[in-house]
């Protein structure tokens, strides 16, 4: 029964986000109210706020960070941290990108165009770094407080942020761009000093 309940919750969450993006595309972010979003998603405002604490959260929250961390954690132990993160991201994007590409593109463009969302998007980067720190610590059997684990996770989250920003600005295929960004970063960290 809990699987059915979770699927229903996920469908409700997706409906709220889908209707929010649709209404915002029509009327603009500032002009779209949470009450309008709730009505369009056929839920009460109280239900909307059980899923999302703020209007910003409706746009910003995506649930990908735990999926990415799990994919990194599940990579073979022999892989380096960088390889595990690159391949974990590729595995995650293979699952979510094709089904959600337009929603991801629309959300990303909205986040970059609305100052309040852009400011709050830093929390997303922090969340991804926190999840990656846990995955790397678990893979290595070390503490998540180890400096090199924290630095690696934060750097990888920043690389992903750059790739997603470039994708939103220039288009193309996000999975390929993410992989290229990690390739560039890997060359910088292993190449000769300049």
MARZASE-247867 format. One line per 3 residues: number of its first residue (from 1); their letters; for each residue x, y, z of N, C-alpha, C, CB. Coordinates in steps of 0.05 Angstrom, whole numbers. Glycine has a CB too. Example, Ala and Ser with C-alpha at 12.3 -4.5 7.8 and 13.67 -1.06 7.14 Angstrom:
2
1) as) 264/-114/156/246/-90/156/264/-66/156/226/-89/181 ~ 257/-45/142/273/-21/143/258/1/157/282/-12/114;
# end
This chain:
194
1) xxx) 16/-24/0/0/0/0/17/25/0/-19/0/24 ~ 40/25/14/57/49/15/68/56/-13/80/45/34 ~ 73/36/-30/82/42/-57/61/57/-73/89/16/-72;
4) xxx) 36/49/-70/14/63/-83/12/92/-73/-13/48/-80 ~ 14/95/-46/12/121/-34/34/139/-43/12/118/-3 ~ 58/128/-45/81/144/-54/78/152/-83/107/129/-51;
7) xxx) 68/134/-100/63/141/-128/42/163/-131/55/116/-144 ~ 22/162/-114/1/182/-115/12/209/-106/-23/174/-97 ~ 29/209/-86/42/234/-77/59/245/-99/58/229/-51;
10) xxx) 74/228/-112/92/237/-134/76/249/-157/110/214/-144 ~ 53/236/-164/36/247/-185/25/274/-177/13/228/-191 ~ 17/277/-152/7/303/-142/29/324/-144/-4/301/-114;
13) xxx) 53/318/-134/75/336/-135/81/345/-164/101/323/-123 ~ 81/325/-182/86/331/-211/64/349/-223/89/305/-226 ~ 39/343/-215/17/359/-225/19/388/-216/-10/347/-216;
16) xxx) 27/392/-191/30/419/-180/52/434/-196/36/419/-150 ~ 75/420/-199/97/433/-213/90/438/-243/122/416/-212 ~ 77/419/-255/70/422/-284/51/446/-287/57/397/-294;
19) xxx) 31/448/-270/12/470/-272/25/497/-265/-13/465/-254 ~ 43/496/-246/57/521/-239/73/531/-263/75/517/-215 ~ 88/514/-275/104/522/-299/86/532/-322/121/499/-308;
22) xxx) 64/518/-326/45/526/-347/34/554/-341/22/506/-350 ~ 25/559/-317/13/585/-310/34/607/-310/0/583/-282 ~ 58/601/-301/79/621/-301/87/628/-329/104/610/-285;
25) xxx) 88/608/-347/94/614/-375/73/633/-387/96/588/-391 ~ 49/631/-379/28/648/-389/28/676/-376/0/635/-385 ~ 29/676/-350/25/702/-336/49/714/-323/4/698/-316;
28) xxx) 71/699/-322/95/709/-308/96/699/-280/95/739/-309 ~ 120/698/-270/125/687/-243/111/704/-221/155/686/-237 ~ 115/729/-221/105/746/-200/74/748/-201/116/774/-203;
31) xxx) 62/746/-224/33/748/-226/18/722/-220/26/758/-254 ~ 33/700/-218/20/674/-213/20/669/-183/35/652/-228 ~ -4/664/-172/-6/659/-144/-7/629/-138/-32/673/-133;
34) xxx) -1/623/-113/-3/595/-104/-32/585/-106/8/592/-76 ~ -51/603/-101/-79/595/-102/-86/587/-131/-97/618/-93 ~ -76/602/-151/-81/596/-179/-68/569/-186/-70/618/-197;
37) xxx) -44/564/-176/-30/539/-181/-46/516/-169/-2/540/-170 ~ -55/519/-144/-70/498/-131/-95/491/-146/-77/506/-102 ~ -110/512/-154/-135/508/-169/-129/493/-196/-149/535/-175;
40) xxx) -108/501/-210/-102/488/-235/-94/459/-232/-80/504/-250 ~ -80/453/-209/-72/426/-204/-94/409/-190/-47/426/-186 ~ -116/422/-185/-139/409/-173/-133/399/-145/-149/387/-190;
43) xxx) -119/416/-129/-114/410/-101/-120/435/-85/-84/401/-97 ~ -123/432/-60/-128/456/-43/-102/470/-38/-142/447/-16 ~ -103/496/-31/-79/510/-23/-64/496/0/-85/539/-16;
46) xxx) -79/485/19/-66/471/41/-50/446/31/-88/462/62 ~ -62/432/12/-47/409/1/-22/419/-14/-65/394/-19 ~ -24/440/-29/-1/451/-43/21/457/-23/-9/477/-59;
49) xxx) 14/470/-1/35/477/19/45/453/35/23/498/38 ~ 31/431/35/42/406/47/64/395/29/20/385/51 ~ 63/400/4/83/391/-15/106/411/-19/71/385/-42;
52) xxx) 99/436/-18/119/457/-23/114/480/-4/117/468/-53 ~ 135/488/11/132/508/32/127/536/20/156/509/50 ~ 139/541/-4/137/567/-16/133/564/-47/162/584/-11;
55) xxx) 125/586/-59/123/586/-89/150/580/-101/112/613/-99 ~ 171/591/-90/198/585/-101/204/556/-101/219/600/-85 ~ 196/542/-79/201/513/-77/187/497/-99/192/503/-50;
58) xxx) 163/507/-108/149/493/-129/166/491/-154/122/507/-135 ~ 181/513/-160/198/513/-183/225/499/-178/203/542/-192 ~ 236/504/-154/263/495/-149/266/465/-142/274/511/-126;
61) xxx) 247/454/-128/250/427/-119/246/407/-141/231/421/-96 ~ 265/388/-143/262/368/-165/267/339/-155/281/374/-187 ~ 278/335/-132/281/308/-123/304/292/-136/256/293/-126;
64) xxx) 320/305/-152/342/291/-166/366/286/-149/350/307/-190 ~ 371/302/-128/395/299/-112/398/271/-99/396/320/-91 ~ 376/261/-87/379/233/-76/384/212/-97/354/226/-60;
67) xxx) 372/216/-121/376/197/-143/405/197/-152/357/204/-166 ~ 416/222/-154/444/224/-163/462/211/-142/452/254/-167 ~ 457/217/-116/474/205/-95/472/175/-95/465/216/-67;
70) xxx) 448/164/-99/445/135/-100/460/123/-123/416/128/-101 ~ 459/136/-146/473/127/-170/503/127/-166/465/144/-195 ~ 513/148/-153/542/150/-146/550/128/-127/549/178/-135;
73) xxx) 533/125/-106/539/104/-86/539/76/-98/517/106/-64 ~ 523/71/-118/521/45/-130/543/39/-151/494/42/-143 ~ 559/58/-158/581/54/-177/601/35/-165/594/80/-186;
76) xxx) 616/20/-182/636/1/-172/657/15/-155/650/-13/-195 ~ 665/2/-134/684/13/-114/711/20/-127/689/-6/-91 ~ 719/6/-149/745/11/-162/746/38/-176/751/-12/-181;
79) xxx) 723/50/-182/722/75/-196/731/98/-178/694/81/-207 ~ 745/117/-190/753/141/-176/728/157/-169/773/159/-192 ~ 730/176/-151/707/193/-144/697/207/-168/715/213/-122;
82) xxx) 714/219/-184/706/234/-207/691/216/-227/730/247/-221 ~ 702/192/-232/689/173/-251/662/165/-240/707/149/-256 ~ 661/159/-214/636/150/-202/614/172/-204/640/142/-173;
85) xxx) 623/197/-200/603/219/-202/595/223/-231/615/245/-191 ~ 614/223/-250/607/226/-278/588/205/-287/632/226/-296 ~ 594/180/-281/577/158/-290/551/157/-275/592/131/-287;
88) xxx) 552/164/-249/527/166/-234/508/186/-245/533/172/-204 ~ 519/210/-252/503/230/-265/492/220/-292/519/256/-269 ~ 509/207/-307/500/197/-333/477/177/-329/523/184/-349;
91) xxx) 480/159/-309/459/140/-304/433/154/-296/468/121/-281 ~ 435/174/-279/411/188/-269/398/203/-293/419/208/-247 ~ 414/217/-309/403/232/-331/390/214/-351/424/249/-344;
94) xxx) 401/190/-355/389/171/-374/361/165/-365/406/145/-375 ~ 356/164/-339/330/158/-328/310/181/-328/332/147/-301 ~ 320/205/-322/301/228/-319/301/247/-342/308/242/-294;
97) xxx) 323/250/-356/325/271/-377/305/267/-399/353/271/-388 ~ 304/244/-410/286/240/-433/257/245/-427/289/212/-444 ~ 248/236/-403/220/240/-396/214/269/-387/213/222/-374;
100) xxx) 234/283/-376/229/309/-365/244/332/-379/237/309/-336 ~ 254/328/-403/271/348/-415/258/375/-418/280/338/-443 ~ 234/377/-426/221/403/-429/215/416/-403/195/400/-445;
103) xxx) 207/400/-383/203/411/-356/229/421/-344/189/390/-338 ~ 250/406/-348/276/414/-338/285/440/-351/297/392/-342 ~ 282/441/-377/290/465/-392/274/489/-383/287/460/-423;
106) xxx) 248/486/-381/230/507/-373/237/517/-344/201/499/-374 ~ 241/498/-326/248/505/-298/274/520/-297/249/480/-281 ~ 294/510/-312/321/522/-312/320/550/-323/341/505/-328;
109) xxx) 306/554/-345/304/581/-356/289/600/-337/288/580/-383 ~ 269/590/-324/255/606/-304/273/614/-281/230/591/-294 ~ 287/594/-270/305/600/-248/326/621/-255/320/574/-239;
112) xxx) 337/619/-279/357/638/-287/345/666/-293/371/628/-312 ~ 319/668/-299/308/693/-306/294/708/-283/287/689/-328 ~ 289/695/-261/275/707/-238/295/711/-216/250/690/-229;
115) xxx) 301/736/-208/322/740/-187/317/725/-161/323/769/-181 ~ 292/724/-152/286/710/-127/293/680/-129/257/713/-119 ~ 287/668/-153/293/640/-157/323/636/-160/278/629/-182;
118) xxx) 336/654/-174/365/651/-178/379/652/-151/376/674/-196 ~ 370/670/-133/382/672/-107/378/646/-91/371/696/-92 ~ 354/635/-92/348/611/-77/360/586/-90/318/607/-75;
121) xxx) 368/587/-115/379/564/-129/405/555/-116/383/569/-158 ~ 418/573/-101/443/566/-87/437/543/-67/454/590/-72 ~ 413/542/-56/406/521/-38/406/494/-52/378/526/-26;
124) xxx) 398/494/-78/399/469/-93/427/459/-96/386/473/-121 ~ 445/477/-102/473/469/-104/484/458/-78/490/493/-113 ~ 477/471/-56/485/461/-30/473/434/-24/476/481/-8;
127) xxx) 448/430/-32/435/404/-28/449/382/-44/405/405/-36 ~ 455/387/-69/469/368/-85/497/361/-73/473/378/-114 ~ 511/382/-64/538/377/-52/535/361/-27/551/404/-45;
130) xxx) 514/366/-11/510/351/14/504/321/7/486/363/30 ~ 487/316/-12/481/288/-21/506/275/-32/459/288/-41 ~ 521/289/-48/546/277/-59/566/271/-38/558/295/-81;
133) xxx) 568/289/-18/587/285/4/580/259/18/586/308/24 ~ 555/254/23/546/229/36/553/205/19/517/230/42 ~ 548/207/-7/553/184/-24/583/178/-26/543/190/-53;
136) xxx) 600/199/-28/629/195/-29/639/184/-3/643/221/-36 ~ 629/194/20/638/184/46/630/154/48/625/200/69 ~ 607/147/40/598/119/42/615/101/24/568/117/35;
139) xxx) 620/111/0/637/95/-19/665/89/-8/639/109/-46 ~ 676/109/6/703/107/15/706/98/44/717/134/13 ~ 683/95/58/684/87/86/696/108/104/700/61/88;
142) xxx) 695/133/95/707/155/111/685/173/121/727/170/94 ~ 693/193/136/674/212/147/666/233/126/686/226/172 ~ 641/241/126/632/261/108/644/288/115/601/263/108;
145) xxx) 657/290/139/670/315/147/698/318/136/670/317/177 ~ 708/297/123/736/298/112/737/320/91/744/271/100 ~ 757/336/92/759/360/75/759/352/45/784/375/81;
148) xxx) 774/331/38/776/324/9/749/314/-1/797/303/5 ~ 733/302/15/706/293/7/688/317/3/694/273/28 ~ 689/335/22/672/359/19/680/376/-5/674/376/45;
151) xxx) 706/378/-10/715/394/-33/707/380/-59/746/397/-32 ~ 711/354/-61/704/340/-85/674/342/-91/711/310/-83 ~ 657/340/-71/628/341/-74/620/369/-83/614/334/-49;
154) xxx) 631/390/-70/624/417/-77/634/424/-105/637/437/-57 ~ 658/415/-112/668/421/-139/651/407/-160/697/411/-142 ~ 643/383/-155/626/368/-175/598/382/-177/623/339/-166;
157) xxx) 587/391/-155/562/405/-157/565/431/-173/551/412/-129 ~ 588/445/-170/593/469/-185/596/463/-215/618/483/-175 ~ 610/441/-222/613/433/-250/586/428/-262/631/408/-252;
160) xxx) 568/414/-248/542/409/-258/526/435/-261/526/390/-238 ~ 529/454/-243/515/479/-245/524/494/-270/521/497/-220 ~ 550/494/-276/560/508/-300/548/495/-325/591/507/-301;
163) xxx) 548/468/-326/537/454/-349/508/460/-353/542/424/-346 ~ 492/459/-332/463/464/-334/458/493/-343/449/458/-307 ~ 474/512/-332/471/540/-340/477/544/-369/489/558/-323;
166) xxx) 498/531/-379/505/534/-407/484/521/-425/533/520/-413 ~ 473/498/-416/452/485/-431/427/503/-433/444/458/-417 ~ 420/515/-410/396/533/-411/401/557/-429/390/543/-382;
169) xxx) 425/566/-431/431/590/-447/435/582/-476/457/603/-437 ~ 449/560/-482/457/554/-509/443/530/-522/486/548/-510 ~ 429/514/-506/415/491/-516/434/467/-519/402/497/-543;
172) xxx) 426/448/-535/442/423/-539/430/401/-522/471/428/-532 ~ 447/380/-519/439/357/-503/451/359/-475/447/330/-517 ~ 435/361/-455/445/364/-427/464/341/-419/422/366/-408;
175) xxx) 457/316/-422/475/295/-413/503/297/-426/463/268/-420 ~ 504/304/-452/530/307/-465/546/331/-455/526/310/-496 ~ 531/352/-449/544/376/-439/555/372/-411/525/400/-439;
178) xxx) 539/358/-394/549/351/-367/574/334/-369/526/336/-351 ~ 574/314/-386/598/297/-388/622/313/-398/592/274/-407 ~ 617/331/-417/639/348/-428/650/366/-406/629/364/-452;
181) xxx) 632/377/-389/641/394/-367/658/379/-347/617/407/-353 ~ 650/354/-342/667/338/-323/693/330/-336/651/313/-315 ~ 693/325/-362/718/320/-377/737/343/-375/712/313/-406;
184) xxx) 726/367/-379/742/392/-378/754/395/-350/726/416/-386 ~ 737/391/-329/746/394/-302/767/373/-295/723/392/-282 ~ 763/348/-305/782/327/-300/809/333/-312/772/301/-311;
187) xxx) 809/345/-336/834/353/-349/848/375/-334/829/361/-378 ~ 832/393/-323/844/415/-308/857/405/-282/823/436/-301 ~ 845/385/-270/855/375/-244/878/355/-247/833/363/-228;
190) xxx) 880/343/-271/902/323/-274/923/332/-294/890/298/-284 ~ 918/354/-308/937/364/-328/960/380/-316/922/382/-349 ~ 978/388/-333/1001/403/-323/993/431/-313/1023/406/-344;
193) xx) 1008/442/-295/1003/469/-285/1007/488/-308/1023/477/-261 ~ 992/509/-309/993/529/-330/1004/555/-320/966/534/-343;
# end
